[in-house]
Amino acid sequence: MEPHNRDNEGLPLVSWRSRNVWGFSLASLFSDMGHELVTTVLPAFLLTIGAPVFALAVIEGVSNFSQSLSALLGGKWANNTQSRRSIVVVGYILTGVKALIAWVSYWPWIVVLRTLAWIGRGARGPIRDTMIADEVPFHDRGKAYGFRETFDTLGAILGPLAATLLIAIIPSRTLIALSAIPAVLTILVIVFFIREPKPLSADSGHEASRLKPGEAISWPQQYRIFRRAVIVFWFSQAAPTFFILRVLLAHPHGLPFSTDVLGFALYTLHNIFYAASSYPAGLMADHGHPKLATVTGYILWTLSLLGFADFHALPVLFWPVLFIFSGLATGLIETGQKTMTVAMLPSQARGVGLGQIAGLKGLSQLIGTLVIGALWTLQQPAWGFLVLSVAAALGIGNMMLVRMSSAD
């Protein structure tokens, strides 16, 4: 389906559900299905090979930091229309190497493979988001981002759901190896669906301006405030694998099934509400409230962290609430922040800005991940979640200072 067509009277129609939006959405579905299958099984797999808890912090921290560095490069490449489709294809191919974790017996090799996969994720992300922004009108970008995020999270539901249903009959190694199947489907979708769009200004229809080689970007003041808020808040972004690990290491009484099954099921619940909130967050953004979506997500995330800090004191029936809050928060934040970034920057700076935000988020998340990993190793996981919740609260305060204005 092309982004621009005409009705029966010959008048132009603009559809934000373009071929690329559909292609990236389907690719996200398959890619995240494989990614989340591995993410769900990884904490239990690490326990089976005798890895310490801090190994999870190293794996998450190093891979996320590498993703952030490659996102910075991806942002710089996002305006290069000659090569960005090829970079996206290579990025999805690299992401598929995580299936090789199935053949690992020594956890440092997981760091290497996960890092390669996350480099692919980082490089393609800003390019994908810029390609969508280039062909979707300003007033529809929130819906387009939320639509793609919803497909992404549908895959994130199917992956953990498969793990939950199969873990009792299939070893974790085999489950990780099976992630190669959706990886291949992802690459096929990207190759056959994605085309280089003609970059258009969202409102005028004229070709968007591009940065000249060596030209410096003048970052708007409100974007700089927004960037600071994101950096502060992202320190609190503990990987969901820590939530799963919190369940796996708990010992609730009277459960009719293992904590493995409970942890996988609760993570599936997290992703269901992640999917449920992504598109509504896009609608909020398109109606002029991307900041409200983002701040609401920040608040829900903070409440979730506080709950995980006092996790073992909570009744089991309350545990799903924490995963629901974290899922809702993720959908609101991912869609809201992305729309805010694109809205505050001129077209020639979008790719670099998206890459910059992703890169700085990763650096901040690396520090937060290592902090909670270190405190967990010292038998103080509650303090780890409390420290992260303080960072989240500071992020809320900083985000409240941002005044939204459109650069288009």
C-alpha positions as a printed Julia matrix, in Angstrom:
408×3 Matrix{Float64}:
   0.0     0.0    0.0
   1.52    3.31  -1.06
   1.5     6.31   1.28
  -0.01    8.62  -1.36
  -2.96    7.7   -3.57
  -6.22    9.25  -4.83
  -9.91    8.8   -4.16
 -12.63    8.28  -6.78
 -12.79   12.0   -7.51
  -9.09   12.27  -8.11
  -8.36   14.11  -4.89
  -5.16   13.18  -3.07
  -5.4    10.94  -0.05
  -2.62   10.46   2.45
  -2.4     7.2    4.36
   0.03    6.78   7.2
  -0.22    2.99   6.77
   2.4     3.0    4.03
   4.22    0.0    2.63
   7.21    0.76   4.85
   5.07    1.16   7.98
   3.49   -2.23   7.28
   6.87   -3.76   6.43
   8.61   -2.46   9.54
   5.61   -3.5   11.65
   5.65   -7.09  10.38
   9.42   -7.25  10.69
   9.15   -5.97  14.26
   6.58   -8.66  15.05
   8.83  -11.51  13.91
  12.05   -9.98  15.22
  10.66   -9.29  18.66
   9.1   -12.74  18.83
  12.59  -14.23  18.56
  14.17  -11.59  20.75
  11.64  -11.96  23.56
  11.76  -15.76  23.39
  15.48  -15.57  24.18
  14.98  -12.78  26.77
  12.34  -14.81  28.61
  14.42  -17.99  28.79
  17.78  -16.28  29.44
  17.59  -15.91  33.27
  16.63  -19.58  33.68
  19.29  -20.62  31.15
  21.96  -18.7   33.07
  20.97  -20.49  36.26
  21.27  -23.88  34.52
  24.86  -23.17  33.4
  25.83  -21.92  36.86
  26.27  -18.24  35.98
  26.15  -15.68  38.85
  23.44  -13.03  39.06
  25.99  -10.36  38.11
  26.41  -12.15  34.75
  22.91  -10.98  33.84
  23.88   -7.4   34.65
  27.01   -7.67  32.47
  25.09   -9.23  29.58
  22.32   -6.63  29.7
  24.6    -3.69  30.4
  27.27   -4.39  27.76
  24.79   -5.34  25.04
  22.58   -2.31  25.73
  25.59    0.0   25.76
  26.8    -1.44  22.46
  23.3    -0.95  21.07
  23.46    2.69  22.13
  26.8     3.26  20.4
  25.57    1.69  17.18
  22.38    3.78  17.47
  24.54    6.92  17.42
  26.04    5.72  14.14
  22.63    4.69  12.87
  21.39    8.2   13.56
  24.22    9.68  11.49
  23.48    7.24   8.66
  19.72    7.9    8.81
  19.87   10.76   6.31
  21.97    8.8    3.81
  19.26    7.58   1.47
  21.81    5.7   -0.63
  22.66    3.1    1.99
  20.16    3.08   4.82
  17.97    0.27   3.45
  21.07   -1.94   3.2
  22.06   -1.04   6.77
  18.58   -2.01   7.97
  18.87   -5.42   6.27
  22.32   -6.04   7.8
  21.01   -4.89  11.19
  18.22   -7.47  11.17
  20.64  -10.2   10.06
  22.96   -9.39  12.96
  20.03   -9.46  15.39
  19.38  -13.07  14.42
  22.76  -14.31  15.72
  21.29  -14.45  19.24
  20.02  -17.94  18.34
  23.66  -19.11  18.62
  23.41  -18.67  22.4
  21.83  -22.13  22.37
  25.3   -23.65  21.84
  27.0   -21.72  24.67
  28.08  -23.28  27.97
  30.22  -20.42  29.33
  28.34  -17.16  30.01
  30.94  -14.64  28.66
  30.2   -15.99  25.17
  26.61  -14.89  25.7
  27.94  -11.36  26.19
  29.65  -11.54  22.79
  26.65  -12.94  20.89
  24.08  -10.72  22.6
  26.27   -7.68  21.93
  26.5    -8.48  18.21
  22.74   -8.88  18.06
  22.15   -5.61  19.9
  24.58   -3.72  17.65
  22.27   -4.72  14.8
  19.24   -3.5   16.76
  20.88   -0.19  17.55
  22.05    0.62  14.03
  18.71   -0.06  12.37
  16.45    1.65  14.92
  17.04    5.37  14.15
  17.13    4.62  10.41
  13.79    2.81  10.57
  12.19    5.62  12.59
  13.57    8.29  10.24
  12.31    6.45   7.17
   8.84    6.37   8.75
   9.02   10.08   9.64
  10.12   10.92   6.09
   6.92    9.63   4.53
   4.26    9.98   7.26
   2.59   13.39   7.84
   3.35   15.13  11.1
  -0.16   14.7   12.5
  -0.04   10.92  11.91
   3.45   10.02  13.14
   2.32    9.09  16.62
  -0.16    6.59  15.17
   2.48    5.21  12.8
   5.01    4.75  15.62
   2.35    3.31  17.92
   1.13    0.96  15.17
   4.65   -0.4   14.6
   5.25   -0.61  18.35
   2.03   -2.61  18.73
   3.19   -5.19  16.17
   6.57   -5.21  17.88
   4.9    -6.04  21.15
   2.56   -8.62  19.64
   5.76  -10.46  18.77
   6.89   -9.83  22.34
   3.72  -11.56  23.53
   4.1   -14.57  21.25
   7.75  -15.15  22.25
   7.2   -15.38  26.04
   3.92  -17.21  25.49
   5.73  -19.87  23.47
   8.36  -20.12  26.21
   5.68  -20.46  28.89
   3.86  -23.23  27.04
   6.95  -25.15  25.92
   9.42  -24.86  28.8
   8.0   -27.98  30.49
   8.65  -30.16  27.42
  11.52  -28.46  25.57
  14.92  -27.61  27.11
  15.86  -23.93  27.32
  18.72  -24.46  24.84
  16.31  -25.74  22.21
  13.92  -22.86  22.83
  16.73  -20.36  22.24
  17.73  -22.16  19.03
  14.14  -21.92  17.78
  14.47  -18.12  17.77
  16.27  -18.55  14.43
  12.91  -19.22  12.72
  11.34  -15.78  13.32
  14.75  -14.22  12.55
  14.66  -15.68   9.03
  11.06  -14.5    8.55
  12.11  -10.99   9.64
  14.85  -10.81   7.02
  12.47  -11.98   4.28
   9.94   -9.27   5.21
  12.6    -6.54   5.18
  14.03   -7.64   1.81
  10.66   -7.87   0.05
   8.71   -5.03   1.75
  11.02   -2.15   2.58
  11.75    0.47  -0.07
  13.55    3.79   0.18
  10.84    6.46   0.58
  10.97    9.82  -1.09
  11.72   12.13   1.86
   8.9    14.64   2.2
   8.25   17.46   4.6
   5.23   16.47   6.65
   3.21   19.6    5.9
   4.47   21.21   2.7
   5.05   18.09   0.59
   8.43   19.41  -0.51
  11.55   17.34  -0.27
  12.99   17.6    3.21
  16.3    19.36   3.66
  19.4    17.36   4.51
  22.49   18.17   6.49
  25.48   19.05   4.39
  28.76   17.24   5.15
  30.36   18.83   8.19
  27.33   21.0    8.94
  26.71   21.41  12.68
  23.28   20.99  14.23
  21.84   23.73  16.41
  19.85   21.8   19.01
  16.68   23.58  20.2
  16.67   24.51  23.89
  13.58   22.42  24.68
  15.15   19.4   23.02
  18.21   19.81  25.26
  15.95   19.85  28.34
  14.11   16.81  27.03
  17.39   15.02  26.35
  18.54   15.61  29.94
  15.27   14.21  31.28
  15.62   11.07  29.17
  19.21   10.51  30.33
  18.23   10.85  34.0
  15.16    8.66  33.71
  16.83    5.93  31.66
  19.19    5.21  34.53
  16.13    3.54  36.06
  15.45    1.24  33.11
  16.29   -2.15  34.55
  15.98   -4.8   31.87
  12.81   -6.93  32.19
  15.06   -9.93  32.73
  15.63   -8.62  36.27
  11.87   -8.71  36.85
  11.79  -12.33  35.66
  14.78  -13.17  37.87
  12.98  -11.63  40.86
  10.21  -14.19  40.32
  12.55  -17.13  39.62
  14.39  -16.59  42.9
  11.21  -16.18  44.94
   9.76  -19.06  46.94
   6.01  -18.47  47.26
   4.01  -21.14  49.04
   1.26  -23.19  47.49
   1.98  -22.56  43.81
   0.6   -25.33  41.56
   3.4   -24.73  39.03
   7.08  -23.78  38.98
   8.39  -20.24  39.33
   9.81  -20.64  35.79
   6.29  -20.89  34.42
   5.09  -18.05  36.68
   7.95  -15.76  35.64
   7.42  -16.44  31.93
   3.64  -15.94  32.26
   4.03  -12.65  34.12
   6.48  -11.39  31.5
   3.94  -12.32  28.82
   1.43  -10.21  30.77
   3.93   -7.33  30.76
   4.16   -7.49  26.98
   0.38   -7.77  26.51
  -0.07   -4.44  28.28
   2.95   -3.02  26.44
   1.14   -3.8   23.19
  -2.17   -2.49  24.54
  -0.69    0.91  25.43
   1.46    1.58  22.34
  -1.24    2.61  19.87
  -3.27    4.66  22.39
   0.0     6.42  23.25
   0.35    7.26  19.55
  -3.2     8.66  19.48
  -2.37   10.79  22.53
   0.74   12.06  20.78
  -1.14   12.93  17.57
  -3.7    14.87  19.61
  -0.93   17.04  21.02
  -0.1    15.1   24.19
   3.16   13.14  23.65
   4.53   14.62  26.87
   1.49   13.41  28.83
   1.98    9.9   27.44
   5.66    9.98  28.37
   5.17   11.35  31.9
   2.35    8.87  32.6
   4.7     6.08  31.53
   7.43    7.44  33.79
   5.07    7.44  36.79
   3.86    3.88  36.17
   7.45    2.69  35.8
   8.42    4.32  39.09
   5.54    2.61  40.89
   6.57   -0.71  39.37
  10.17   -0.33  40.61
   8.95    0.48  44.12
   6.86   -2.69  44.04
   9.8    -4.83  42.93
  11.89   -3.32  45.74
   9.45   -4.81  48.28
   8.62   -7.78  46.06
   8.86  -10.68  48.54
   6.66   -8.86  51.05
   3.86   -8.54  48.51
   1.2   -11.23  48.13
   1.55  -13.3   44.95
  -1.79  -12.0   43.68
  -0.27   -8.48  43.57
   2.71   -9.49  41.42
   0.78   -9.25  38.12
   0.04   -5.58  38.9
   3.75   -4.77  38.82
   4.16   -6.42  35.41
   1.03   -4.66  34.12
   2.38   -1.29  35.28
   5.79   -1.9   33.7
   4.16   -3.04  30.44
   1.86   -0.02  30.22
   4.79    2.24  31.06
   7.0     0.8   28.31
   4.39    1.33  25.58
   3.66    4.89  26.7
   7.33    5.81  27.03
   8.61    4.28  23.78
   5.9     5.89  21.64
   5.72    9.17  23.56
   9.48    9.82  23.67
   9.95    8.96  20.0
   7.17   11.31  18.94
   8.54   14.08  21.16
  12.0    13.71  19.63
  10.73   13.92  16.05
   8.37   16.81  16.86
  11.05   19.01  18.45
  13.66   18.62  15.7
  13.78   19.9   12.11
  13.71   17.23   9.4
  17.46   17.38   8.72
  18.24   16.63  12.38
  15.71   13.87  13.09
  17.92   10.89  12.32
  20.84   12.24  14.33
  18.5    13.18  17.18
  16.85    9.76  17.3
  20.27    8.13  17.31
  21.52   10.53  19.98
  18.58    9.82  22.28
  18.99    6.06  21.8
  22.73    6.3   22.42
  22.5     8.37  25.56
  19.7     6.16  26.89
  21.95    3.13  26.48
  24.84    4.74  28.36
  22.57    5.72  31.23
  20.95    2.27  31.27
  24.38    0.61  31.37
  25.23    2.45  34.6
  21.85    1.64  36.16
  22.07   -2.02  35.16
  25.53   -2.42  36.68
  24.37   -0.72  39.87
  21.42   -3.06  40.38
  23.58   -6.05  39.4
  26.24   -5.11  41.93
  23.72   -4.56  44.73
  22.0    -7.84  43.86
  25.35   -9.62  44.05
  25.73   -8.1   47.53
  22.34   -9.66  48.43
  20.62   -6.27  48.31
  18.25   -6.4   45.3
  15.67   -4.25  47.11
  18.18   -1.42  47.42
  18.96   -1.77  43.72
  15.32   -1.21  42.77
  15.05    1.67  45.23
  18.06    3.45  43.71
  16.54    3.05  40.26
  13.18    4.39  41.47
  14.91    7.56  42.72
  16.4     8.09  39.23
  12.95    7.56  37.72
  11.43   10.19  40.02
  14.18   12.66  39.05
  13.44   11.92  35.4
   9.77   12.8   35.99
  10.78   16.14  37.5
  13.04   16.97  34.57
  10.46   15.94  31.96
   7.88   18.24  33.55
  10.15   21.18  32.6
   9.86   20.42  28.86
   7.61   22.69  26.81
   6.43   21.06  23.62
   6.67   22.87  20.28
   6.8    21.52  16.75
   9.84   22.03  14.53
   7.83   21.26  11.36
